[in-house]
Every structure is written in C-alpha cells, then in structure tokens.
Amino acid sequence: MSSNGNALNKSMQGLWKKNKINLNNSNPIPMPEDPNPNSNSTPTPIVTDSPDNPPPKRKTRSPDSTSTKRQKTTTQAPPPPPPTLRLSSLGGLSPSTHQKLLEYIFLPLLHPEIYTHTGIQPPRGVLFHGPPGCGKTMLAEAVGGELNWILKTNQTQAQTQTQTQVGFVKISAPEIISGMSGESERALRDAFTEAKRQSPSILFIDEIDAVTPKRENAQREMERRIVAQFLTCMDELLGQGVIVIGATNRADSLDPALRRAGRFDHEISMGVPDEEAREKILKVLTSSLRLEAGFDFANLAKSTPGYVGADLASLTSTAGIIAVKRIFNANLYDFLITHPSPLNPTELSPLLITSPDFSLALSQTQPSSKREGFATIPDVTWSDIGFSSSHDNHNHNLLSIRDQLRLSIVSPIKHPSLFSSVGISSASGVLLWGPPGCGKTLLAKAVANESQANFISIKGPELLNKYIGESERAVRLLFARARASAPCVVFFDEIDALVPRREDTLSESSSRVVNTLLAELDGLEKRDLKSVYVVAASNRPDMVDPAMTRPGRLDKMLFVGIPTSQERVGILRTVLRGVPVQGDMSVVEELVGSRKCDGYTGADIRALVREAGVGALKRSLGILDDGFDEPLMNVSVLPQDFFDAQEKVVPSVSEEERRRYEMLRDRMLGVV
C-alpha cells in the first residue's frame, strides 16, 4: 500500500481512538452511562445486525397487489358558484356593445350546432379593453350571469334538464406568475383544463397583459415561455366549447400573435361613459338608496365628466356619508359615541340623500381618469378669456374666432344629426396660429368646455423620443386615449416642432412621426357620433408640413392676433377677478385701452396685473415695518400701482414681429 494509504489508516485509527471505540471488537456498541443512576427506567438497547437479532425483512408487493401504505388524500375545492349578475343590472351599456356580446359570446355557447352545421369556426376569445374602472370585470361577470339566467329560463319553460349551466372560471393574471420554473405555465394549463371540464364555459382572465406582454420586449425567458404556453392553450380550444374573455387597460402592450384571428378574434372597447351613459349608471347605483323626491340625475350626470363607473360608485358612497353627517349634525366619531345602539325607524326616516350632498361629494372625489392621465373636461369658459361686447372690422378678433370654433367643433358634437342630415362633414381639425401669449390654449380649452368634451393637451416636443419607434408609439397611444375618452378634443401646442416640413434635411425619425400623425388624422374621418377633434397651435405655421393643412386634416386655419383695445379691456376685467382693488378702475381701463398699451397680448395684461400686485405688496410691507399689525392690514391694489407697472411691462411681441405676422397672415389668406 502506498504511503498515502498508510497515512489514511493511521488517521482513521486515531479518530476512532479519540472516540474510545475499538475497531477490532465485534460486540455491539456499548450504551452510554445513565446520567441518573437512581432511575428505575430500563434503557432500550440499540439493535444491531447480530445473529440473535436478524434484520427485518423488506416488505415486497406482488404486481397484482396494492400498497397498504396510507395514501395522501387531496380534497379538491368545489368550483365557485356561477355569477348571478345580469346585463340589465348594468348601466350605460351601449346597444352596439350588447349586440357584439350576443354575436361573439352568447350565440357560440348556447347554439354551437349552428357553427358545426355551417362549418364556421366559432370565436375563441374576446378582449375587453378600456381605462381602469370602466366596468370590464363587471361586464364579464354579467355575461356569465346572463347566460345562466337564459338557460334556467329555458329549462323552466321547456321542463328539460339538457344543460345545467355555463361554467365561469375567473383568474387574475398576476396570480399565475410564479418564481419557480414551470409553475406559471402549469397554472395556466390548469386554468384552461378546468374551463374545458366545465364546458360550455367562459374563462375570464383579468389583467391579461401581465402574462401576455410583447415577446420582443420581454426581459426574462420565463415571460416568453408563458406567452408561448398561452398561445398553445388558445389553439387547443377548437371545438371545446370554451370562450376566453381577457380584460386589460393596455391593449397595445399585448403580444401581436394574441390579437390575430383564431385567438382573440374580437375586441370590445370600453371608454369613458358619456353624459347619457353616466345618467343610466347613476340610476342603477342609486336604485337601492333613499333619495330626495325629484332628484335631478341629468344635472348630476352633466357635472361628472370623465367619471367612470367606479368613480360614480365612490361618489355615491361619499354622498351617503355626507348625508349622515348633515342629518345628525356631528362628525362620525361624535355620532358613534352618542348613538351606541341601532337607530329606530323614527330616527332613520329623515335620512335622505339630497342633491347638495352630491355637490359636496363632487369636491371630495377625483375621477380616476385624471389620476391615470386620461382626459377630463377643462373648467375654462369663454368669459375667462375676455370678450368685448362690440364687433370690429378686424378678421382676427376673438368674437369671430369663437363663432368659427363653435361651428367647427361645438355644434357637430352637440347636434351631430343636424350636420349629417344635410351631408356636411365637419372639419377634422383646426389650426390656431399667431403671436405667443394671445390665448390659443385658452381658446381650445373653452371650446372643449362648451361642447362638454374631454380635453387632452400635448406639447409637440413631449411626444419626441430618441429611441426608434417610441415617438410613433406615443402618437398612437395618444389617439387611443382620445378615442377611449370620446367626445374628446386633442390640443397640440407647438405643433411645428412635431410635424415640421419634410425636406431632404429632415431626419428619418421625424418623417416617421409626421407620417404616423397624418395616418391618425386620416383615421378620424371614419368617426361616429362620438368624435375626436384635433386643435393645434403654432407660432410658425409656415414651418408646419403642408400635408397637415390639406382638407380632412387641419383644414380650418384661424389667426389669433394681438387683441384690440376693446378686447384688452375685456381681458383686464377677466384678470382682475379675485384681485382686491380699491379706487376708480375706469382710469385703469382707459390706460389699458390707450395707445400706451398697444401691442399688449393677454399674457402681457396678466403680467401688468401681477406687477401692480407686487407694487401693492411692497407698499404694504413698508407699512408693516412701521409697526402696524399684519391681521389689521388689508392689501389693496390702487390705480397708481397699474400706472407704475405699465412703465415696467413692455409688449412681448415687438413692432417688427407684429408686422411680420400681419404679412404672414396676408400671405396665408392669399391677399398678397
């Protein structure tokens, strides 16, 4: 044996000696001494493989016998009961959406023999997409409940038991995701298997974008495997009597292979409800509430633009709490202390929810569309801009612009049938151009407010991105938001930065952005009564690509110039709202309407009022330093403050720039 082997033997012998074990002794291993010698218990010896103690025989099982080992019993939880919600319980369901549900879901599940007889492949999936809180999950459950109600009604009338119910399997996509390899795919297969077992059935997958993202954007291999497994499961549904309903807030983030024919064959867009739909939703939500007599649902629906179903439900709950606080004239804590016992019918009888309760609840409730970045109706009115009561001969005065905007946007939204009856197609877009600070943005907001349309304001450079394809994607997402919030006015500020002239020096990425925006504008020509209107603003219309201003796109060009003297006075009166003034303000109006303020824009007049306020504060702070108490001092703006401010505020548009804009206006109008 080698020296290494001898060293190993010596090492092993030393280890056994250290533990006081004799390697040459074949007797059983001695038991350790009892730490308690007085104990009467007899220690149990360790059994060894000696001739006196043969090893136990291993149990053998014949091929025909079964194991006597206790099997682990697994009890499968019964499936949850099918939903009982019905479509009639929903408010604001449009007739077109109802018809699509009948065609895509009800007919294939209740009468599959029609598709078998004709040889047509039935739909396999329907995708619900829209902003959060618009009722996608509730609609899916109502579809399942309506299907079972139809079956139950038919069985009762025909007294047959041919089909008991339509199964409804509901899963949340984020619950499928698992950190263990293969667990996510297995959970997905189990969901489809359960849906097949309950056939005919509906498999509802909420937040489906969590498991089916675009594979080219996937960060991990697991995400790609889940998408591939989902596509495989969808392809295996042929003839299985299962329809998959997916719900998502981000339809554009789904893998394109999922949205092709044979998988999610059809899509139903669920946008922000309009005024009529909101009124129906409110009536459904308050059907079990005690409201005051003659409650005005129409006025409440008009006061809730941008609200989805979840927002209206929150508004109703808030109004109920406000009613309790109002009736018992105390905060909730005091009410709970003073009323420990249940209220009797006499105490409950005056508890009614009134319109003022809802008005107060509106100030405490923020629509989710505003939180999530969707459009809302602005609060700017025509009176906030400042119009003079008289008409002048200038083509660019605000009154004529207001009339043209009303004809181009407000009237088609409020009276669409009137325009369609005479075959007039309203302009797809309006381009407001002129010097900066003249109120182009305020005009767009005011026209959206008057038409009760949602409003999305975008500055042109906001959509530009250095990564290839991201700018075009941002444009598509913008118009998708607008369609979901229709009727909607999309306002592009500084559009010349977004769609410059396509020349040889223009980069390829900028050309793609221009082409994408042109394609979206062309798609607006196919709009229905729920319209999307585009209003753009620019200081340099000559820099905008000419294709943008052709008929059907931004074909209405309105010049917003420097306000006239009378318009400056109207703007001043508007800006002075809420400003503490003292003295004869007529002299201030004469100042603003005089030649000293020629060339002042709306922004310059606001700067004039702000500078006058600063002068009043300086004067008041000087009085405060002389020993007057702050609570006893009232700050007021005097006429002299405006005269002092006028010497500091200069027109933001120079005389040379004004002449250039006038020449450009004449050239655009074809005068020269």
NORCOR-V339435 format. One line per field, one symbol per residue. phi: phi as a letter, one per 30 degrees, with the letter a starting at -180 (. if undefined). burial: # if it has 24 or more other C-alpha atoms within 12 Angstrom, else .. Layout:
phi->???
burial->???
This chain:
phi->.dddddddddddddddddchbddddcdddddddddbdddddcdddddbdcedbddddddcbddddcdddddddccddddddddcdcdddcciddedddddddddbdddddbdddddddiddddcabccblddidjdddddddddddddddddddddddhbbdbdacdbccbceddddbdddidddddddddddddddcedaccccdhdddcbddddcddbddddddddddddddddddicibccccbacbdddddeddcddjbddbbbdccddddddddddddddcdccccddidcdddddddbdidceddddddddddddddddddchaddddddddbdceddedddeddbccdedddddddcccdddddcjddbddcdcddddjcddccccddcddddddddddddbdddddbddddddciccdddabccblddicjddddddddddddhcdbbcbdeddddbdddidddddddddddddddcddbccccchdddcbdedbddddddddddddddddddddddcdcddcbccbbbacbddcdeeddcdejccdccbdccddddddddddddddddicdcbjdddddddddddddcdjdcdddddddddddddddddddddddddjdddddccdbcceddddddddcccedcddddddddddddddddidb
burial->.................................................................................###..#.######..##.##..###.###.#........###############################...........###########..##......##.###.##.###.##################......##########.###.###################.###..#########################....#...#.#..#########################..........................#####.###.##..#.####...#######.#######......########.###########.#........####################################..##......##.#############################......##########.###.##.#.##############.##.###..#########################....#...#..##.###...####################...#..............#########.##..#.###....#..##.##.......
